[in-house]
Amino acid sequence: MTALLRAEDLTVRFRLAKQSLFGPPVHLEAVRAVSFTLEKGRALGIVGESGSGKTTTAMAAIRLTEAAGGKVLFEGEDLLALDDEAMRARRRDIQLIFQDPYSSLNPRARVADIVREPMDLMEIGTPAERDARVRELFGLVGLRADQLGLFPHQFSGGQRQRISIARALSTNPKLLVCDEPVSALDVAIQAQILNLLARLKEELGLSYLFISHDLGVVRHVCDDVAVMYLGKIVEHGPRDAIFDAPQHPYSQALLAAAPSLKRRKSEGYVRPMKLSGDPPSPIRPPKGCAFADRCPKAQELCRDMPPEPHEEGALRVACHFPG
């Protein structure tokens, strides 16, 4: 398969206020040398606890957050090396669906203008072609043409997210970055939006970089999964391999504790792994495995040496004692 997006040692750090006037600069290590590959026509889900760095990773990959190092190759072209004009031209291929449909739409604009806005900014097509494209997109996402003149407050939450999806599709992108796209919606509406995203992926040949804390959502939409902990990917591989036989203890704990993945005892119910303590500070990451102090399998090696990612069957795992 062909790689659409490839991150190599992507690093993001945020400078914090000095603790004293003459003290050394202090940085928060939000993303620490992350590498992953998203194939064309597939969906990669990035999962992890709050603060694990999953959203920052996605935003840095599309240059909405400044990276401190690494490469992000989109169709072989390093996005981090592009000047502003070249990156602006690339924006039509990469679009974003925001978490909250209530705050991501301009309340003073009619929805037809909201959906057409990216085409206006990027000067795609003639005005008549843009209007026709807006009507086409409304039908594609399950909205009616007679709703084009309405304002966002006249729609439900699920309908607003459909408008956000239509806006993201207006430039005919190759990649959609979905940042918790259903977390603000009711459960019944979540299923409708997820089915819509799955259908659009197949019909339009889209690729998704999908950020979510809900493993049930990721299992429904994604083909591949990357599990993040304290700014690093600890496990990466095909969805079924991750969900059926995770190798990293952190992945096992996440999956066993996920309410949306609970199974009856007759189906192989797994008791959640008990994790003690809190994640280490991203300001001073430990020298060994960041998960060592919370891991029931940890040994002295884990605290002294960071594990290098290696192959475990279909999975790529950063753990000294996987399985």
N, C-alpha and C positions, 0 to 999 in steps of 0.2 A: 504494500500500500504506500501511497505518497503522503509525506508529511506536509501539512498546511502550516502549522505553527510549531516551532521548536525552541524551547528555552534552554539555555546553557549557562549554568552557574549564575542564574539571576539573583541579584543581591539588592536589598533595600534596607537602608538605615536612616533613622531620623535623629537629627541632632537635638539634644535636650539642653536645658539651661545648666550652666556650670554650677557646681555646688559651692564654689568660692570664686572670688574675683580672679585669682591667679591659678586656679585649678585646671587640670587637663580637660579637654572637651569630652563630653559624655554622649554616647550614641545608644539608641535603642535598635537592636538588631531584629528587624521585623521579618525579613526574608533572608535566609542564609544559604547562598549557593544552590538554588533550586534548579533542577533540570527536569523537563518533561517533554513529551511529544504528543501533538494532537494530529491525528490522521484526517485526511479529507473525507467528508461525509460521516464522521463519527462525532460522538459527544463524550468529552472528558469531564468527569465530575471531580471537583476538589473539595474534600470534606475535612472536618476537624472541629475541635472545640472553639468557642469564641476566643479570639486572641491568638489563634494558631498561625495566622498570616495568610489565609486562603484568599480573602478579598484583596489584600495588598498585592499578593502575587499576580492576580488577574489584572488589577489596575496598572501595575508596573509593566505587564506584558504588552498592554496596548497603549502605553505611554500616557496614562492619566495620573500616574504617580511616578515620580522621578526615581530611576534605578541608580544604585551606586556602582554597579558593575555587572558583567555578564553580557550575554547576547540574547536577542529574541528574533529568530529567523521566521519571517512570514513569506512563504513561497520562495525561500532562499535568500530573502533580502533582510538585512539586519535593521529592524525598526529603530533600535536605540541609536543607530548611526545616521539616521536621516535628518536632514534639515527641516525646518518648520513647514516649508512649502511642499516638500516631498511627502512629509507625514500627513499633511492636509489632503493630498491626493489619495493617500492610502486609506483615509477615514471612510471612504465610500465602501470599502471592502470589509470593514470591521465596525460593527454597531453594538450598542449596549442596551440591554433591558434592565431597568432599575428595579430595586426591591419594592418600593412603595408607589403604587400607581396614583395615589392621592396627591403626593407632592412633586411627582416628576412631570406633571402636565400643567401648562400655563392656564390658570383658571379664567383668564380674561380673553383667551383665544378660542375660536370655534375649532372643533376637532378636525375638520378638513384642513384648516391652516396648520394645525399641529403636525399632522401626518405629512403634509407637503413641505414643511419647513426644511428638512435636510436636503431635499431636491433643490429648493430655492437657494440655499446657502452654497451648494456645490455646483449650481448651474447645470443640473441634469435635465436634458430635454427642453422642449418648448413649454410655455405656460399651458397650452391645451393638452399636451402629453402628460404634464404633471397632474392636471385635474383628472384625466382619464386613469392615471396610475393610482390616484387616491381612491377612486371609486372601485377599481379592481381590488385593491388591498382591503377595503372594507368588506367586500364579499369574501375574500380569502380567509379573513379572521373571524367570520361569522357575525358581522354587523350589517345593518341595512343602509341603503343609499339615502333614505329619507332622514337618517340621523346625522348626516354630514354637517348640517348647520347648527347643531346643538353645542352646548358648552360642557366641559368635563363634569360639572356638578350635577348634570342631568343624567349621568350614567351610574350604574352600580360599580363596585370595586372590580369585579371580574370583567365587566365591559371596558373599564378604564385600562386594565392591563392588556386587553385585546387591542385597544388604541395604541398603547405603547409598543406592542409587537408590530402593528401595522407601520408605525413610524420607523421602527428599526429596519423593517424590510424595504422601505421606500427607495433606498439606494442600491438595491439588489446586492446585498453583502454576501461574502463567502463565509464569514465567521460572525456568530452572535455570542457575545459574552452575557451570560444570564446571572445576575447577582441576586441570589435568593428571590427569584421572580414570583414565587407563590406564597412566601412566608407571611405576607400581610393579608391573605385572603382566607375566607372560610374553607373548611376542609372539602365540602362538596364542590365549591368553585375551583379549588386547587386541582381537582381531578380533571375538570374541563380544560383548564389552561395547560396542564401537562399533556393531555391528549392532543390538544391543538399544536403544541410545540413538537410533539413526536410526529404528527402528521406533516407539518411544514418541513421538518428535517428530511423526511423521505421524499416529499413531492418536489422540493426545491434544491435538494442536494446540499443542505446547509451543514456546517460544522458548529458545534456548541462547546464553549468553555463554561461549564455550569458550576456555580458556587452555591453550596447549600450545607446547612447543618443537619438537615433531615435525610437520613440514609434511605428511608422509604421512597422519597422523591427521587433521589439519585438512582436507586435501583430501577425505577420506572422509566427514566429518560436516558440514562447514560450507557455507553458501551464500555468505557474504561473509567477507572477510579484512581485518584491519587489521594492518599491519606497524609495530612500534614500535622506536625506537632512542633511547637515552638520554632516556627519559621523554616522547618525542613520537611521534605517529603520522606516519610518513613516506609511507605509501601505504595507500590504503583503496579497496576496490571489490569487485565480484563475484568469486567464487572462480576461475572459468574465466579471467577477464581477468588476474587476478594470476598464476596459474600458467602461462598460455600466453604472456603478453607483459608481464612486469613492467616498469615504467618507471623506478623508482628504482634506482640502482646497488646500494644495500644489499639491496633485495629480490632483485635479480638474483644477488647473491653468496650470499644465504641459500638460494635455490632451487637454484642450480647445485651447491652443496656438500652438499645434503641427501642422505644415503645412501639413504633410502627412496624418493627420486625419481629415482635414476640410470636413465638410458636407454641403450640400445645406440646405436652410431653410426648404424645404419640408421634409427633413430627420431629422430635429431636430437640426439644427445648433446652437451651443452655442457660445455666444460672449466671447472672452478670458477674464479671470479675470485679472484685472490690479493689478500688484504687485509693490509696491513702496519700495525704498531702496535696500540695498545690504545684502547678508547673513552676519551673525555675524562672527567675527574672530574665527577660530578654535583654536587659541592660548588661548583665554579666552571665552569659550562657555558660554552662559547665563545660569542662574540657572533654569529658567523655560523652556518653549517650545522655541526651537531655531527659529521657524518660526513666533513667536508671533509679532515681530515688522513689519512684512510684510503682516500679515494675516488680511483681512477685518473683520473676525469674532472674533478676539482676545479680551479677557477681562482680568481683573486684575489677575484672577486665572492663566491664561496662562503664565504670566510673573513671577509668584511666585513659581509655582509648575510644574515640568516636568510631562507630561501626561504618564501614564502607558499604554502599549499596551493592548487592550481588544477586544473582539469579537463584530463585527457589521455584523450580517448575516454571509456570507461566508468569510468576510474580517477580518483581524486583524489590528486594527488602533490605533495609538498613538496620540490621539486628545481628548481634553476635550469637544469639541462641534462639533462632526462629523456630516456629512450629508449635 
